[in-house]
Amino acid sequence: MGDQAHRPSRLILVKHGSPRIEPDRPRSQWSLSDQGRADAASLAHKLASFAPDRLVCSPEPKALETARTIGGVVALEPQLDIDLREQEADLNPFVSQAEFERQVAGMFARPDELMLGEETGLAARLRFGRALERLREARAPVVVGHGRVITLWLSDQLGIEPMAFWKRLGLGSAAIVSMPGGSIEFVDP
């Protein structure tokens, strides 16, 4: 019995919806775009079938807005957890998508080095893991967070290739992780 009696049977990891990109503001302050709000509503209806019993989210506006939309459909109030925030990179200058992907790939390849932003990938992964440990009593929690930190944690837990997973987990989509075993089902908006 032991440890498994106190672990979620399903972990619903949601990447926030598409943000309204504001290059002159820190990424952590971006809110959802109109498309992001529409995608969050669509995803929420699909997630209802998984019978979530808890809803936690990053305090960043784009994640909180996504969580509030989901919560309105699944009748759960989002609980903020600062440890679910994205791998910190607010001081990184705004760059092209290709350059950003190159930076992210470097960070995934060397998570213990400061490669992207103000926090190592390792520090972000450990922080995110602490937040998930606080969900041990939930059966099927919805965790609304961010692509890099979700990928860092999940690739460490399941041994998956991070860049491919990060690219597959689109904005406003979810990775449903069955426990134990770690099989992943993607749900798109």
PAZAPA-4460 file (N, C-alpha, C; in steps of 0.05 Angstrom, whole numbers, plus 32768, in hexadecimal, padded with zeros to 4 digits):
% residues 189
    n_x    n_y    n_z   ca_x   ca_y   ca_z    c_x    c_y    c_z   seq   type   mol
   8011   7FE8   8000   8000   8000   8000   8012   8019   8000     1      M     A
   801D   8021   8016   8030   8036   8019   802C   804F   8009     2      G     A
   8041   8056   7FFA   8042   8070   7FED   802C   8074   7FD7     3      D     A
   8025   805F   7FC9   8011   8061   7FB4   7FF5   8069   7FBE     4      Q     A
   7FEF   8063   7FD7   7FD6   8069   7FE2   7FD2   8088   7FE4     5      A     A
   7FE8   8096   7FE3   7FE7   80B3   7FE6   7FF3   80C1   7FCE     6      H     A
   7FED   80B8   7FB6   7FF6   80C5   7F9E   7FDE   80C7   7F8B     7      R     A
   7FDE   80DC   7F7B   7FC8   80DF   7F67   7FC9   80C7   7F54     8      P     A
   7FB1   80BE   7F4D   7FB0   80A8   7F39   7FB3   80B4   7F1D     9      S     A
   7FAE   80CD   7F1B   7FB0   80DB   7F01   7FB9   80F8   7F07    10      R     A
   7FCD   8101   7EF8   7FD7   811C   7EFB   7FD1   812B   7EE1    11      L     A
   7FC2   8141   7EE3   7FB9   814F   7ECB   7FCA   8169   7ECA    12      I     A
   7FDE   8169   7EB8   7FF1   817F   7EB6   7FE8   8190   7E9E    13      L     A
   7FE1   81A9   7EA4   7FD7   81BB   7E90   7FEB   81D1   7E8B    14      V     A
   7FF1   81D6   7E71   8001   81ED   7E69   7FEE   8203   7E64    15      K     A
   7FF2   821A   7E70   7FE1   8231   7E6D   7FDB   8237   7E4F    16      H     A
   7FC5   8245   7E4A   7FBD   824C   7E2F   7FD0   8261   7E23    17      G     A
   7FCD   8266   7E09   7FDF   8279   7DFC   7FDC   8295   7E07    18      S     A
   7FF3   82A1   7E0D   7FF4   82BB   7E1A   7FF1   82D2   7E05    19      P     A
   7FEB   82E9   7E10   7FED   8301   7E00   800A   830A   7E03    20      R     A
   8019   8307   7DED   8036   830D   7DEE   803B   832B   7DF0    21      I     A
   8049   8332   7E05   8050   834E   7E09   806E   834F   7E0D    22      E     A
   807E   8352   7DF8   809B   8350   7DF9   80A8   8363   7E0E    23      P     A
   809B   8379   7E15   80A6   838C   7E27   809F   8386   7E45    24      D     A
   8090   8371   7E49   8089   8369   7E65   8096   834E   7E6B    25      R     A
   809C   8349   7E84   80A6   832E   7E8B   8091   8318   7E84    26      P     A
   809B   8302   7E7B   8089   82EC   7E73   8076   82E3   7E8A    27      R     A
   8080   82E5   7EA2   8070   82DC   7EB9   8058   82EE   7EBE    28      S     A
   8057   8305   7EB0   8041   8318   7EB4   802D   8317   7E9C    29      Q     A
   8032   8306   7E89   8020   8305   7E72   8006   82F8   7E7A    30      W     A
   7FF0   8302   7E6E   7FD6   82F6   7E72   7FCE   82E6   7E59    31      S     A
   7FB7   82D9   7E5A   7FAE   82C9   7E43   7FA5   82DB   7E2C    32      L     A
   7FA9   82D1   7E15   7F9D   82DD   7DFC   7F81   82D4   7DFA    33      S     A
   7F72   82E0   7DE7   7F57   82D7   7DE2   7F57   82B9   7DDA    34      D     A
   7F6A   82B1   7DCA   7F6C   8295   7DC2   7F72   8283   7DDA    35      Q     A
   7F83   828D   7DEC   7F89   827E   7E04   7F71   827A   7E16    36      G     A
   7F60   828E   7E18   7F47   828B   7E28   7F34   8276   7E1A    37      R     A
   7F32   8278   7E00   7F20   8265   7DF2   7F2B   8248   7DF5    38      A     A
   7F45   8245   7DF2   7F51   822A   7DF5   7F4E   821F   7E11    39      D     A
   7F50   8231   7E25   7F4D   8228   7E41   7F30   821E   7E46    40      A     A
   7F1D   822B   7E3A   7F01   8223   7E3D   7EFC   8208   7E2F    41      A     A
   7F07   8205   7E18   7F05   81EB   7E09   7F12   81D5   7E19    42      S     A
   7F2A   81D9   7E22   7F39   81C5   7E32   7F29   81BE   7E4B    43      L     A
   7F1E   81D2   7E58   7F10   81CD   7E72   7EFA   81B8   7E6E    44      A     A
   7EEB   81BA   7E59   7ED5   81A7   7E54   7EE0   818B   7E50    45      H     A
   7EF7   8189   7E43   7F03   816E   7E3F   7F0E   8163   7E59    46      K     A
   7F19   8174   7E6A   7F24   816A   7E83   7F0F   8162   7E97    47      L     A
   7EF7   816C   7E94   7EE1   8164   7EA7   7EDD   8146   7EA8    48      A     A
   7EE1   8139   7E92   7EDD   811C   7E91   7EF1   810C   7EA1    49      S     A
   7F07   8119   7EA9   7F1B   810C   7EBA   7F15   810F   7ED8    50      F     A
   7EFF   811B   7EDF   7EF6   811F   7EFB   7F0B   812A   7F0D    51      A     A
   7F16   8141   7F06   7F2B   814D   7F18   7F20   8153   7F34    52      P     A
   7F30   8150   7F48   7F28   8155   7F63   7F37   816C   7F71    53      D     A
   7F4A   8178   7F62   7F59   818E   7F6D   7F64   819F   7F56    54      R     A
   7F66   81B9   7F5A   7F70   81CB   7F45   7F84   81DE   7F51    55      L     A
   7F9D   81DC   7F48   7FB2   81EE   7F52   7FBF   81FB   7F3A    56      V     A
   7FCB   8212   7F3E   7FD7   8220   7F27   7FED   8232   7F30    57      C     A
   7FFD   8239   7F1D   8012   824D   7F1F   8004   8268   7F23    58      S     A
   8011   827B   7F32   8005   8295   7F35   8008   82A8   7F1D    59      P     A
   8017   829F   7F09   801B   82B0   7EF1   7FFF   82B4   7EE4    60      E     A
   7FF9   82CD   7EDA   7FDF   82D3   7ED0   7FD4   82BF   7EBB    61      P     A
   7FE5   82B7   7EA8   7FDC   82A5   7E92   7FD4   828A   7E9D    62      K     A
   7FE1   8281   7EB2   7FDA   8267   7EBE   7FC1   826A   7ED0    63      A     A
   7FC0   8280   7EDF   7FA9   8284   7EF0   7F8F   8288   7EE0    64      L     A
   7F91   8296   7ECA   7F79   8299   7EB9   7F71   827E   7EAD    65      E     A
   7F84   826E   7EA5   7F7E   8254   7E9A   7F70   8243   7EB0    66      T     A
   7F7B   8244   7EC8   7F70   8234   7EDE   7F54   823D   7EE6    67      A     A
   7F50   8257   7EE6   7F35   8261   7EEC   7F20   8258   7ED8    68      R     A
   7F28   8257   7EBF   7F16   824E   7EAA   7F10   8230   7EAE    69      T     A
   7F24   8220   7EB3   7F20   8204   7EB8   7F0F   8200   7ED1    70      I     A
   7F15   820F   7EE6   7F07   820C   7EFF   7EE9   8212   7EFC    71      G     A
   7EE2   8225   7EEA   7EC7   822B   7EE6   7EB7   8214   7ED9    72      G     A
   7EC5   8204   7ECA   7EB8   81ED   7EBE   7EB7   81D4   7ED0    73      V     A
   7ECD   81CF   7EDE   7ECF   81B7   7EEF   7EC7   81BC   7F0C    74      V     A
   7EBD   81D4   7F12   7EB4   81DC   7F2D   7EC9   81D9   7F42    75      A     A
   7EE1   81E3   7F3C   7EF6   81E3   7F50   7F02   81FF   7F51    76      L     A
   7F09   8208   7F68   7F16   8222   7F6B   7F34   821F   7F69    77      E     A
   7F41   822E   7F58   7F5E   822B   7F55   7F6C   8234   7F6F    78      P     A
   7F80   8225   7F77   7F91   822B   7F8D   7FAD   8233   7F82    79      Q     A
   7FB7   824A   7F8A   7FD1   8253   7F80   7FE7   8244   7F8F    80      L     A
   7FFC   823E   7F7F   8014   8232   7F8B   802C   823F   7F7C    81      D     A
   803B   824F   7F8A   8051   825E   7F7E   8066   824C   7F73    82      I     A
   8068   8233   7F7D   807C   8220   7F73   8075   8215   7F57    83      D     A
   805D   821A   7F4D   8055   8211   7F33   805C   8225   7F1D    84      L     A
   8068   823C   7F24   806F   8250   7F0F   8084   8245   7EFC    85      R     A
   8086   8252   7EE5   8099   824A   7ED0   80B6   824D   7ED9    86      E     A
   80C7   823E   7ECC   80E4   8241   7ED0   80EA   825F   7ECA    87      Q     A
   80F5   826C   7EDD   80F7   828A   7EDC   810A   8293   7EC6    88      E     A
   80FE   82A4   7EB5   810E   82AF   7E9E   8104   82CB   7E96    89      A     A
   80FA   82DA   7EA9   80F0   82F5   7EA3   8105   8308   7E99    90      D     A
   811E   8304   7EA1   8133   8316   7E98   813F   830F   7E7D    91      L     A
   8137   82F8   7E72   8140   82F1   7E57   8133   8304   7E43    92      N     A
   8142   830E   7E30   8136   8320   7E1C   8123   8310   7E0A    93      P     A
   810F   831D   7E00   80FC   8311   7DED   810B   830B   7DD4    94      F     A
   8109   82F2   7DCA   8117   82E9   7DB2   8104   82DB   7D9F    95      V     A
   810D   82D4   7D88   80FD   82C5   7D75   80F6   82A9   7D80    96      S     A
   80E1   829D   7D75   80D9   8282   7D7E   80F0   826E   7D7A    97      Q     A
   80FE   8270   7D63   8114   825D   7D5E   812A   8260   7D73    98      A     A
   8131   8279   7D7A   8146   827D   7D8E   813C   8274   7DAA    99      E     A
   8123   827A   7DB0   8118   8271   7DCA   8119   8252   7DCC   100      F     A
   8112   8244   7DB6   8113   8227   7DB6   8130   821D   7DBA   101      E     A
   8143   822B   7DAE   815F   8224   7DB2   8167   8227   7DCF   102      R     A
   815E   823D   7DDC   8164   8242   7DF8   8157   822C   7E0A   103      Q     A
   813E   8226   7E04   8130   8211   7E13   813E   81F6   7E11   104      V     A
   8146   81EF   7DF8   8154   81D6   7DF4   816E   81D5   7E04   105      A     A
   817D   81EB   7E05   8195   81ED   7E15   818F   81E9   7E33   106      G     A
   817A   81F5   7E3C   8172   81F2   7E59   816B   81D6   7E5F   107      M     A
   815B   81C8   7E4D   8154   81AC   7E52   816D   819A   7E52   108      F     A
   8180   81A1   7E40   8199   8190   7E3E   81AB   8193   7E57   109      A     A
   81AA   81AB   7E63   81BC   81B0   7E7A   81AC   81BE   7E90   110      R     A
   8199   81AF   7E9C   8187   81BC   7EAF   8194   81C5   7EC9   111      P     A
   81AC   81BC   7ECF   81BA   81C4   7EE7   81CB   81DE   7EE3   112      D     A
   81CB   81E8   7ECA   81DA   8201   7EC4   81C6   8217   7EBE   113      E     A
   81CD   822F   7EC4   81BC   8246   7EBF   81BE   824D   7EA1   114      L     A
   81AB   8242   7E92   81AC   8244   7E75   8197   8257   7E6A   115      M     A
   8181   825A   7E78   816B   826A   7E6E   815E   8278   7E86   116      L     A
   8161   8292   7E87   8154   82A0   7E9D   8163   82A1   7EB7   117      G     A
   8154   82A4   7ECD   815F   82A9   7EE7   815F   8290   7EF9   118      E     A
   8157   8279   7EEF   8154   8261   7EFF   815D   8249   7EEE   119      E     A
   816B   8237   7EFA   8173   821F   7EEB   815A   820E   7EE7   120      T     A
   815B   81FD   7ED3   8146   81EA   7ECF   8143   81D7   7EE6   121      G     A
   8159   81CF   7EF2   8159   81BE   7F09   814A   81CB   7F21   122      L     A
   8150   81E4   7F26   8142   81F2   7F3C   8124   81F3   7F37   123      A     A
   811D   81F9   7F1E   8100   81FB   7F17   80F3   81E0   7F1A   124      A     A
   8100   81CA   7F11   80F5   81AF   7F13   80F1   81A7   7F30   125      R     A
   8104   81AD   7F41   8102   81A6   7F5E   80EB   81B5   7F6B   126      L     A
   80E8   81CF   7F64   80D3   81E0   7F6F   80B8   81D5   7F67   127      R     A
   80B5   81CF   7F4D   809C   81C4   7F42   8095   81A9   7F50   128      F     A
   80A9   8199   7F54   80A5   817F   7F61   809B   8182   7F7E   129      G     A
   80A5   8196   7F8C   809B   819C   7FA7   807E   81A3   7FA7   130      R     A
   8075   81B2   7F93   8059   81B9   7F91   8048   81A0   7F8C   131      A     A
   8051   818E   7F7B   8042   8176   7F76   8041   8164   7F8E   132      L     A
   8055   8164   7F9E   8055   8154   7FB7   803E   815C   7FC9   133      E     A
   8037   8175   7FC8   8021   8180   7FD9   8006   8176   7FCF   134      R     A
   8005   8168   7FB8   7FEB   815E   7FAD   7FE8   8140   7FB2   135      L     A
   7FF7   8135   7FC4   7FF7   8118   7FC8   7FDB   810D   7FCF   136      R     A
   7FCA   811D   7FDC   7FB0   8113   7FE5   7F9B   8115   7FCE   137      E     A
   7FA1   8123   7FB9   7F8E   8126   7FA3   7F8E   810D   7F92   138      A     A
   7F78   8107   7F86   7F75   80EF   7F75   7F7C   80F6   7F58   139      R     A
   7F72   810D   7F4E   7F75   8115   7F32   7F78   8134   7F31   140      A     A
   7F8E   813E   7F3B   7F91   815C   7F3B   7F98   8167   7F1F   141      P     A
   7F8D   817F   7F1B   7F94   818F   7F03   7FA9   81A3   7F0C   142      V     A
   7FC0   81A3   7EFF   7FD6   81B5   7F05   7FDA   81C7   7EED   143      V     A
   7FD4   81E0   7EEF   7FD7   81F3   7ED9   7FF1   8202   7EDD   144      V     A
   8003   81FD   7ECA   801D   8208   7ECC   8028   8211   7EB1   145      G     A
   8041   820B   7EAD   8050   8215   7E96   8061   81FF   7E89   146      H     A
   8065   8202   7E6F   8072   81ED   7E5F   808D   81E4   7E68   147      G     A
   809F   81F7   7E6D   80BA   81EF   7E74   80BC   81E0   7E8E   148      R     A
   80AF   81EA   7EA3   80B1   81DE   7EBD   80A2   81C3   7EBE   149      V     A
   808B   81C1   7EB0   807D   81A8   7EAE   8090   8193   7EA0   150      I     A
   809C   819C   7E8B   80AE   818A   7E7C   80C6   8181   7E8C   151      T     A
   80D2   8194   7E9A   80E9   818D   7EAB   80E2   8178   7EBF   152      L     A
   80CB   817B   7ECD   80C3   8168   7EE1   80BC   814D   7ED5   153      W     A
   80AB   814D   7EC0   80A1   8135   7EB4   80B8   8125   7EA7   154      L     A
   80CA   8133   7E99   80E0   8124   7E8D   80F2   8117   7EA1   155      S     A
   80F5   8124   7EB9   8105   8117   7ECE   80F6   80FF   7EDA   156      D     A
   80DC   8102   7EDE   80CC   80EC   7EEA   80CA   80D4   7ED7   157      Q     A
   80C5   80D9   7EBE   80BF   80C3   7EAB   80D5   80BD   7E97   158      L     A
   80EA   80CD   7E97   8100   80C7   7E85   80FA   80CD   7E68   159      G     A
   80E7   80DF   7E63   80E0   80E6   7E47   80F2   80FC   7E3D   160      I     A
   80F4   80FD   7E22   8105   8112   7E15   80F8   812D   7E18   161      E     A
   8104   8140   7E26   80F7   8159   7E2D   80EF   816A   7E15   162      P     A
   80FF   816E   7E02   80F9   8181   7DEC   80E1   8177   7DDC   163      M     A
   80DF   815E   7DD6   80C8   8153   7DC8   80AF   8156   7DD8   164      A     A
   80B0   8151   7DF2   8098   8154   7E03   8090   8171   7E04   165      F     A
   80A3   8183   7E08   809D   81A0   7E0A   8090   81AA   7DF1   166      W     A
   8099   81A1   7DDA   808D   81AA   7DC0   8071   819D   7DBD   167      K     A
   806D   8185   7DC7   8052   8178   7DC4   803E   8184   7DD7   168      R     A
   8046   818D   7DEF   8033   8198   7E02   802E   81B5   7DFA   169      L     A
   801A   81B8   7DE9   8013   81D3   7DDE   8006   81E5   7DF3   170      G     A
   8005   81FE   7DEC   7FF8   8212   7DFD   7FDB   820A   7E00   171      L     A
   7FD1   820A   7E19   7FB6   8204   7E1F   7FAF   81E6   7E1D   172      G     A
   7FC3   81D5   7E1F   7FBE   81B8   7E1D   7FC6   81AB   7E38   173      S     A
   7FC0   8191   7E3A   7FC6   8183   7E53   7FD3   8168   7E4D   174      A     A
   7FE4   8160   7E60   7FEF   8145   7E60   7FE3   8137   7E78   175      A     A
   7FD4   8122   7E72   7FC8   8112   7E88   7FDB   80FB   7E8E   176      I     A
   7FE6   80FB   7EA5   7FFA   80E7   7EAD   7FED   80D3   7EC0   177      V     A
   7FEB   80BA   7EB7   7FDF   80A5   7EC8   7FF4   809B   7EDB   178      S     A
   7FEC   8097   7EF4   7FFE   808E   7F09   7FF3   8074   7F14   179      M     A
   8003   8060   7F1B   8020   805F   7F15   8024   8058   7EF7   180      P     A
   803C   8059   7EEF   8043   8051   7ED4   804B   8068   7EC2   181      G     A
   803D   807F   7EC5   8044   8096   7EB6   803D   8098   7E99   182      G     A
   8028   8089   7E91   8020   808C   7E75   8013   80A8   7E72   183      S     A
   8017   80B4   7E5A   800E   80CF   7E55   7FFA   80D0   7E3F   184      I     A
   7FE4   80DE   7E43   7FD0   80E3   7E2F   7FCE   8102   7E2C   185      E     A
   7FD0   810B   7E14   7FCE   8128   7E0F   7FB1   812F   7E09   186      F     A
   7FA9   8146   7E13   7F8E   8151   7E0E   7F93   816E   7E04   187      V     A
   7F8A   8173   7DEB   7F8D   818D   7DDF   7F73   819C   7DE0   188      D     A
   7F74   81B7   7DDF   7F5B   81C6   7DE1   7F48   81C0   7DCA   189      P     A
***
